[in-house]
Amino acid sequence: TSPEGYVYVWQANQNRPVFTDRLSEIKCPTLLYCGTDDAGLIEPMKVMASKIKSSELVWIQNAGHGVMYEKPAEYNEALEKFLKRIKY
């Protein structure tokens, strides 16, 4: 990502509403992923998992922000297990 891209993302994030207090409204089964090397998302993912009671947080070891690209086998395995367990 270019330096300009980071600036635009930062600017966009400054103006977006925060919905953390509404996460508890999510009632459907929810699968959350986080790479153990994604320092910027570790704490937010823990918060999301704690507020969405129907959620499951999967930690993908030695992966960063793009777990589906960095560790596709682990990503797909967790997704398959999740989909087999839920009722939809």
DRENPA-3360 file (N, C-alpha, C; in nm, 2 decimals, always signed):
BEGIN
1 = TSPEGYVY = +0.08/-0.12/+0.00/+0.00/+0.00/+0.00/+0.09/+0.12/+0.00 ~ +0.05/+0.22/-0.08/+0.13/+0.34/-0.09/+0.11/+0.43/+0.04 ~ +0.20/+0.52/+0.06/+0.18/+0.61/+0.18/+0.05/+0.69/+0.17 ~ +0.01/+0.72/+0.05/-0.12/+0.79/+0.03/-0.24/+0.70/+0.07 ~ -0.22/+0.57/+0.04/-0.33/+0.48/+0.07/-0.35/+0.47/+0.22 ~ -0.24/+0.46/+0.29/-0.25/+0.46/+0.44/-0.31/+0.59/+0.50 ~ -0.28/+0.70/+0.44/-0.34/+0.83/+0.48/-0.49/+0.82/+0.46 ~ -0.53/+0.78/+0.34/-0.68/+0.77/+0.31/-0.75/+0.68/+0.40;
9 = VWQANQNR = -0.69/+0.56/+0.43/-0.75/+0.47/+0.53/-0.76/+0.53/+0.66 ~ -0.66/+0.59/+0.71/-0.66/+0.66/+0.84/-0.77/+0.76/+0.85 ~ -0.78/+0.85/+0.74/-0.88/+0.95/+0.74/-1.02/+0.89/+0.74 ~ -1.04/+0.79/+0.66/-1.17/+0.72/+0.66/-1.21/+0.66/+0.80 ~ -1.11/+0.61/+0.86/-1.14/+0.55/+1.00/-1.17/+0.65/+1.10 ~ -1.12/+0.77/+1.08/-1.15/+0.88/+1.18/-1.29/+0.92/+1.17 ~ -1.36/+0.91/+1.06/-1.50/+0.96/+1.04/-1.60/+0.85/+1.05 ~ -1.56/+0.72/+1.07/-1.67/+0.62/+1.07/-1.72/+0.60/+1.21;
17 = PVFTDRLS = -1.85/+0.57/+1.21/-1.91/+0.55/+1.35/-1.86/+0.42/+1.41 ~ -1.86/+0.42/+1.54/-1.82/+0.30/+1.62/-1.94/+0.22/+1.65 ~ -1.94/+0.09/+1.62/-2.05/+0.00/+1.65/-2.02/-0.10/+1.75 ~ -1.91/-0.09/+1.83/-1.88/-0.19/+1.93/-1.99/-0.22/+2.02 ~ -2.06/-0.12/+2.07/-2.17/-0.14/+2.16/-2.29/-0.21/+2.10 ~ -2.29/-0.23/+1.97/-2.40/-0.30/+1.91/-2.36/-0.45/+1.87 ~ -2.24/-0.49/+1.89/-2.20/-0.62/+1.85/-2.28/-0.73/+1.92 ~ -2.33/-0.70/+2.04/-2.41/-0.80/+2.12/-2.54/-0.83/+2.05;
25 = EIKCPTLL = -2.58/-0.74/+1.95/-2.70/-0.77/+1.88/-2.69/-0.88/+1.78 ~ -2.57/-0.92/+1.74/-2.55/-1.02/+1.65/-2.58/-1.16/+1.71 ~ -2.67/-1.23/+1.66/-2.72/-1.35/+1.72/-2.69/-1.48/+1.64 ~ -2.65/-1.46/+1.52/-2.62/-1.57/+1.43/-2.48/-1.62/+1.46 ~ -2.45/-1.75/+1.43/-2.32/-1.80/+1.45/-2.22/-1.72/+1.37 ~ -2.11/-1.69/+1.43/-2.01/-1.60/+1.37/-1.87/-1.65/+1.38 ~ -1.80/-1.67/+1.28/-1.67/-1.71/+1.28/-1.57/-1.60/+1.26 ~ -1.48/-1.58/+1.35/-1.38/-1.47/+1.35/-1.25/-1.53/+1.33;
33 = YCGTDDAG = -1.17/-1.47/+1.25/-1.03/-1.52/+1.22/-0.93/-1.41/+1.26 ~ -0.82/-1.45/+1.31/-0.71/-1.35/+1.33/-0.58/-1.42/+1.33 ~ -0.49/-1.36/+1.25/-0.35/-1.41/+1.25/-0.27/-1.37/+1.37 ~ -0.20/-1.46/+1.43/-0.12/-1.43/+1.55/-0.02/-1.32/+1.53 ~ +0.02/-1.29/+1.40/+0.11/-1.19/+1.37/+0.05/-1.05/+1.33 ~ -0.08/-1.05/+1.34/-0.16/-0.93/+1.30/-0.18/-0.84/+1.42 ~ -0.07/-0.77/+1.46/-0.07/-0.70/+1.59/-0.18/-0.59/+1.60 ~ -0.22/-0.53/+1.49/-0.32/-0.43/+1.49/-0.46/-0.49/+1.52;
41 = LIEPMKVM = -0.48/-0.61/+1.50/-0.62/-0.67/+1.51/-0.64/-0.76/+1.63 ~ -0.53/-0.80/+1.70/-0.55/-0.90/+1.81/-0.64/-0.85/+1.91 ~ -0.62/-0.73/+1.97/-0.71/-0.68/+2.07/-0.86/-0.65/+2.02 ~ -0.87/-0.59/+1.90/-1.01/-0.57/+1.85/-1.08/-0.70/+1.83 ~ -1.01/-0.81/+1.78/-1.08/-0.94/+1.76/-1.12/-1.00/+1.90 ~ -1.04/-0.98/+2.00/-1.08/-1.03/+2.13/-1.20/-0.96/+2.18 ~ -1.21/-0.83/+2.16/-1.33/-0.75/+2.19/-1.45/-0.80/+2.12 ~ -1.44/-0.82/+1.99/-1.55/-0.87/+1.90/-1.59/-1.00/+1.96;
49 = ASKIKSSE = -1.50/-1.09/+1.98/-1.54/-1.23/+2.03/-1.61/-1.22/+2.16 ~ -1.57/-1.13/+2.25/-1.63/-1.12/+2.38/-1.77/-1.06/+2.37 ~ -1.80/-0.98/+2.27/-1.93/-0.91/+2.26/-2.03/-0.99/+2.18 ~ -1.98/-1.07/+2.08/-2.07/-1.15/+2.00/-2.07/-1.29/+2.06 ~ -2.18/-1.31/+2.14/-2.19/-1.44/+2.22/-2.19/-1.56/+2.13 ~ -2.24/-1.55/+2.01/-2.25/-1.67/+1.92/-2.12/-1.68/+1.84 ~ -2.01/-1.62/+1.88/-1.89/-1.62/+1.79/-1.79/-1.72/+1.84 ~ -1.71/-1.76/+1.74/-1.59/-1.84/+1.77/-1.47/-1.77/+1.70;
57 = LVWIQNAG = -1.37/-1.75/+1.78/-1.25/-1.69/+1.73/-1.14/-1.79/+1.71 ~ -1.09/-1.79/+1.59/-0.99/-1.89/+1.55/-0.86/-1.81/+1.53 ~ -0.76/-1.85/+1.60/-0.62/-1.79/+1.58/-0.55/-1.87/+1.48 ~ -0.50/-1.81/+1.38/-0.42/-1.87/+1.27/-0.27/-1.84/+1.31 ~ -0.20/-1.94/+1.34/-0.06/-1.92/+1.38/+0.03/-1.88/+1.27 ~ +0.13/-1.79/+1.30/+0.23/-1.74/+1.21/+0.16/-1.68/+1.08 ~ +0.05/-1.61/+1.10/-0.01/-1.54/+0.99/-0.04/-1.39/+1.03 ~ -0.04/-1.31/+0.93/-0.07/-1.17/+0.95/-0.21/-1.13/+0.92;
65 = HGVMYEKP = -0.23/-1.03/+0.84/-0.37/-0.97/+0.81/-0.44/-1.06/+0.71 ~ -0.37/-1.12/+0.62/-0.43/-1.20/+0.51/-0.43/-1.35/+0.54 ~ -0.49/-1.39/+0.64/-0.48/-1.53/+0.68/-0.53/-1.63/+0.57 ~ -0.63/-1.58/+0.49/-0.68/-1.67/+0.39/-0.58/-1.69/+0.27 ~ -0.49/-1.60/+0.26/-0.38/-1.61/+0.16/-0.26/-1.67/+0.22 ~ -0.23/-1.63/+0.34/-0.10/-1.68/+0.40/-0.11/-1.82/+0.45 ~ -0.23/-1.86/+0.50/-0.25/-2.00/+0.55/-0.38/-2.06/+0.50 ~ -0.39/-2.08/+0.37/-0.52/-2.12/+0.32/-0.57/-2.25/+0.37;
73 = AEYNEALE = -0.48/-2.35/+0.40/-0.53/-2.48/+0.45/-0.59/-2.47/+0.59 ~ -0.52/-2.39/+0.67/-0.58/-2.37/+0.81/-0.71/-2.29/+0.81 ~ -0.71/-2.19/+0.72/-0.83/-2.11/+0.71/-0.95/-2.20/+0.66 ~ -0.93/-2.27/+0.56/-1.03/-2.36/+0.50/-1.08/-2.47/+0.60 ~ -0.98/-2.52/+0.67/-1.01/-2.63/+0.77/-1.11/-2.57/+0.88 ~ -1.07/-2.46/+0.93/-1.16/-2.39/+1.03/-1.29/-2.36/+0.98 ~ -1.30/-2.31/+0.86/-1.42/-2.27/+0.80/-1.51/-2.39/+0.78 ~ -1.45/-2.50/+0.73/-1.53/-2.63/+0.71/-1.59/-2.68/+0.84;
81 = KFLKRIKY = -1.51/-2.68/+0.94/-1.55/-2.73/+1.07/-1.67/-2.64/+1.12 ~ -1.65/-2.51/+1.11/-1.76/-2.42/+1.15/-1.89/-2.45/+1.08 ~ -1.88/-2.46/+0.94/-2.00/-2.47/+0.86/-2.07/-2.61/+0.89 ~ -1.99/-2.71/+0.93/-2.05/-2.84/+0.96/-2.13/-2.84/+1.09 ~ -2.09/-2.75/+1.18/-2.15/-2.74/+1.31/-2.27/-2.66/+1.32 ~ -2.28/-2.56/+1.24/-2.39/-2.46/+1.25/-2.51/-2.51/+1.18 ~ -2.62/-2.45/+1.22/-2.75/-2.48/+1.15/-2.79/-2.35/+1.07 ~ -2.81/-2.37/+0.94/-2.85/-2.25/+0.86/-2.95/-2.29/+0.76;
% end
